[in-house]
Each structure stands twice: as structure tokens, then as C-alpha cells.
Amino acid sequence: MIAEILLPIPLNKLFSYSIPRNVDKIEIGQIVEVDFNNKKKIGVVWSFTEINKFERKIKSINKVFSGIKLPLELIKSISFIANYSCNHVSLIVKHILSCFSEKFDNNYIQEFKTKKFCGLNNNLNYQLDLNKIQRKASTEIMQFGFKKFNVVLLEGVTGSGKTRVYMNSIYNAIKNNLQCIVLVPEIILTKQWIDEFSKEFLFSPEIFHSSLKKTEKSKIWLGVYLGKINLIVGTRSALFLPFKRLGLIVVDEEHDISYKQEENVIFNARDLAVVRAKNSNCQIILTSATPSIETIFNCKNKKYNKVVINKRVNDVSSPKIEIIDMRKEEERKNLWISKTLEFEINKSITLKKQSLIFLNKRGYAATIICKKCGYSEICEKCDFPMVLHKNLEHKDLNVLICHYCDNKKKLSETCQKCKSKNSMLAIGPGIQKIYEIAQGLFPKAKICIISSDHAKNKKEFANNLKLIMSNQIDIIIGTQMTSKGHHFPNLRTVGILNVDNLLRSVDIRSAEKTFQLITQVSGRAGRENSDGRVLIQTYDPKNKVLEVITDMNNDKFFELELSQRKSYNHPPYSNMISIIIQGKKENQVISKSKLIEGFLLKSIDKANIFGPSPALIHKIRNNFRWRILIKSDKDKKKLADLKAKLLRITSTKDLNIKLDVDPLNFK
């Protein structure tokens, strides 16, 4: 008997090894150690054969980790998602084995089994306190059955208590000795969730994400495999843990684009979660106040079930949304905050309530330009303007940062091209600029910034959240981080700036993304017995997306957007695959792009091929980028044939080829 081993290397093939005579039993999924290219490698037994494909004697497996075997469900799931997303299975297996430790022999496992983990007492008689509407939603979800595969969209307005509803499902699953995963877009935003869960259930879930130390990840990996951990809260990497009794998956904020991994192995964690649920024969709950168009489409086609919560907790009314026509505002030089918004913020301060000024732009200014010659500071490594970041305490420490490669350079007041002094002009506001303006308009207010830049300092970020929760902050100035799952009990007013920039994005999903972002941000206001106010500043007040947001009518937006997508045969009515060709030498990138185009023309209709052409962001990290976009009908067989052909396109030493199935961005 010969074992076919899958190794975590970028080759789409299996390697043959003989089975040692002293091994009594070896099965598919078994983790083994082998010699490969004069190095010891950890791999997975993928299949068996009786035929030696080589004339010479083949190497033998060095070691079999007899106590560990990847669940067949996990193998089946990653095989499917690899085929669907045009990835090598071996690179997905690499994700799984990244947490495996060579210490995991029988002696280690037996000792590990004695370790204690925090977990729910299965015999605990506990009832989660839900209101009438939440109980109804929970009952509907339970009726679909968590012991069999079904997908439930839990759609609820912001502040309706969706979290408590699916917490009840988690409790019931664990009571039945089943394991659960809760996926979240970003782990730094889960503190409130974990605090609430721990308070209710008297234990804390295990937290899993890619930034954990290898030792901690390995401990959780083995704890999940042995069934000693029954609840994981994590980011997309948590989906590669070897659950053996998976009973429930929850994808919180399922619409969030953070679930799409766009580097190395490109895949959508939400899709993989559905596949794992199907192969585990368990329930999966997708939650959102603004579901993705794909999820709504699947509900309309009866593939997914839908449960709706249309009222906030304690019957608190939704915030009043008002469109501010900036064309009618009085001229206010360099002030991006309208008179109307200024009035509402002052009113909130008087009422001892908080305000949020939302602008989805980090830094101080989007770009720096010379007012004499028009020279703009562009990142030398990327084809993208550098963003001005100011040090609010030390002016001499102001820097220009590229948001794609993190390249930094000191700000110079002298133009690098025409050498004019004091000629550099900051164009387009970032949140630091708005912070500066707010300080001038509201000199006595306590103001803080919430963004991914500030979240890097976890201590400062946690302290800011604490101050907000205790109502010691008057004005929050934030990016999209403020839209994700936060509950700010004292927030009355939300002002949304520069929304036109979002709506005018060159992206077939720009309307969907803008609708989701604005609705989520708006939902932070007036959540606890306060008169919530949302003011959206725009120069295009008749925009249809803004009109449906004002009406707070999700269904109207979904109908509008699906109608638009159908008329252009855009997803979800078709499938798209993006091919990104990148390399250090542009002539090589162009040449390879044309070769791929020629290969595609022999395989599919020319009308379905767009490009090759330079990517919108033409260069990132010194790599030139060209793109080809393929659109195909929803024909499973034709799509499978196309993907099989695309897998023949491989990267080289000088050129990297990325296949992005169902792309979410087109930069």
C-alpha cells in the first residue's frame, strides 16, 4: 500500500510514500512527517494506491501522528472551496497545519486531555432573558433545526438584539454537546460581545485569530480537535480549526468585506462557513442589519431561510435621518461641517449626549499638491497618492504615508519638482482634519478619534472605548471602524461627511457598500431612549441610494439594486472571475497578460473577457498590475470547466498570477 501525501507547498500534486511496516493502521486525513527535498515536512494522507508510479524505490513515511486525523468533513470542505475559488488544496492545507505542532504525539495528547478549559456546564439549567420579539425570532430559528444543515439569515435593524438571539442558539447547541464557531470581521471589536457573553453564561469563549502566538494557536487547535473547547470566537482563520462535533456556525455582520481574504489564498470565509455547515450537517446563522446582495438573492430563491427583527430593544425608535444639501449651505471656508450638523452637535452637548462625525478617510489629507506647478506626492513604490498624517502634538513629526505599502516620508513644505517654498497644499479632508475643525467649532468639547490607525495601540483604543461608554467623550470622530458592532448608549447625533465620494466609486458594488456603511453608522445613534438624529451631507440629495436610506427601507434598496444588477447581468445573476497579473517589470506583465488573453480566447466567448488593461491601482509595492475580468453565466458545468482551465495558469519566479473568484473590489 502506498500513501499519497498532500504537502503544504505551492504545487498542485500528491507525493507517493510507502507505509512503514511498524504502522498498524493509517487512514485518510492522518498527519504524517516525511522527507521532502532533504527537509522534514508535515503532510496529510490524502489517498492510497497499490501502484508505484516510479521504477525506483520510494521513500517511506518517517512518522505517523496516530492520535490525530483531520476530520473527513474538513477535507471535503477545503477540497470544495479550493475548486470553487481556484486555489491549490495544498495551500489551504497549509493554513490548517500552521497551527499543528510536532509535539502532538500520543504522550502529549494524553497529558493534554487532563488540561482544563473554560466551558459551559452542559447540565446547567439556564434561560437567556429575551424580549417577546427576540423569543419569536429564536423560536423560528430553532424550528429550522440546528441538528441538520440549513442557512438562516437573521436580519435585524441595528439595536434589535440579534446577538442575544443567536446567543440562545449557541447555548442550545452546546447543551447538546456540540461545538460552535462565531465568526467576526475584526477581533478588536469583540470586547463588548465577549463581556456580554461571559456575564450571561459565566464562561468566556476561546478567541482565535491569526495574530495569536503559535503556542496559543496550537493549544486551541488541539483543544478543538479533542472536543475540550466547545465555543470559538474568531476571524476567518478560525474556519480552518479541526472541529469534530460542529453543531452551529454564526457569521456575524455577514456582509462585511473583511471576510474576503485577498492575499495569498483568496477565498470568502462566509462561503467556506456555509460549506463547512453543509458537510457537518449543522445550522449556520448569517446575521446583519444590511445583508449582502448575494445572501438576499439566496433568500429570494429559497436557498436560505430568513428571520427578521424589525424593532429595536425596548421599542426605542430608529433615528431620524435627514439629508443635508450642501449646495444650499452658507459658504464656510475650509469647514466641512455644515451649519445644521454644528447646531445638532451643540444641542447634543447641551443634553450631555454624544455625537459621531463619520468620515471614511484616515489621516489629515487625502493628498498633497503644489499650488505652483501641480506636482503631487505619489508613493514611489505604489501608483497612489501619499496621505498626510499629522502629529497633533509635534508639527515637525508630520509624515506622508502610503496606505497600500505603509511607505513613510517626512513632509516637506518645499515642492520636490519646482522647488517652490511653502507651496504644498493639503487636498481632501481626513479624520485628523475634521478633528482639528471640531476643536475650533466646539472648543470646550472632549473629542476622540476612532480608526484603524488608533486601534493599533490597543491600550489607547480600549481606554477611548471606556471613556465613550462612561459618557466622558462628547464627540467621536471615526472611520468605518465605528460602524462595526459598537453599542454607544449615549450617542444621539451622527453626521456623515463626504458620502458622494463613496457613491461615485468605480465599482459595481459601490451602491451596496455605501448603503451598508451608511445604514450601519446611522444605527449607532439613539439606541437607548434618546432622540437619535442622523445627518447625511451631500451635493447629490436626489441620489436613489440616499432616498432609500432616508426611508429606512431595506427591501426597497434590495429590489432596486437587484433590478439594476439584472439589467447589466452583474452578480448574482452571473459569475465573475478576476485575473491579476503582477511583477516588477511592466513589459513582462503586459506580455503575460496578452498570453493569458490568447489562452482564454480559445476557451470562452470573447464577449465575456474584459481586458487585459492596467489595474486602477497600477502599481503596488513596486509591482506593476494588469487585470483581466471574466464574466460567465450561472452554468455550473461550464464554470467548473473554466476554473479547471484557469488552474493551468501558474505564477513564475518573476510574475505572480492571482485568480479572484467573485471579486469584491476591482482596484
Buried (B, 14 or more C-beta within 10 A) or exposed (E): EBBBBBBBBEEBEBBBBBBEEEBEEBEBBBBBBBEBEEEEBBBBBBEEEEEEEEEEEEEBBEBBBBBBBBBEBBBBBBBBBBBBBBBBBBBBBBBBBBBBBEEBBEEBBEEBEEEEBBBBEEEEEEEBEBBEBBBBBBEBBBEBEBEEBBBBBBBBBBBBBBBBBBBBBBBBBBBEEBBBBBBBBBBBBBBBBBEBBEEBBEBBBBBBBEEBEEEEBBBBBBBBBBBBBBBBBBBBBBBBBBBBBBBBBBBBBBBBBBBBBBEEBBBBBBBBBBBBBBBBEBBBBBBBBBBBBBBBBBBBEEEBBBBBBEBBBEEBEBBBBEBBBBEEBEEEEEBBBBEBBBEBBBBBBEEEBBBBBBBBBBBBBBBBBBEBEEBBBBBEBBBBBBBBBBEEEEEEEBBBBBBBBEBEEEBEEEBEEEEBEEBBEBBBBBBBBBBBBBEEBBEEBEBBBBBBBBBEEEEEBEEBBEBBBEBEBBBBBBBBBBBBBBBBBBBBBBBBBBBBBBBEBEBBBBBBBBBBBBBBBBBBBBBBEBBBBBBBBBEBBEBBBBBBBBEBEBEBBBBBBBEBBEEEEBBBBBBBBBBBBBBEEBEBBBBBBBEBBEEBEEEBEEEBBEBBEBBBBBBBBEBBBBBBBBBBEEEEEEBEEBBEBBBEBEBEEEBBBBBBBBBBBBB
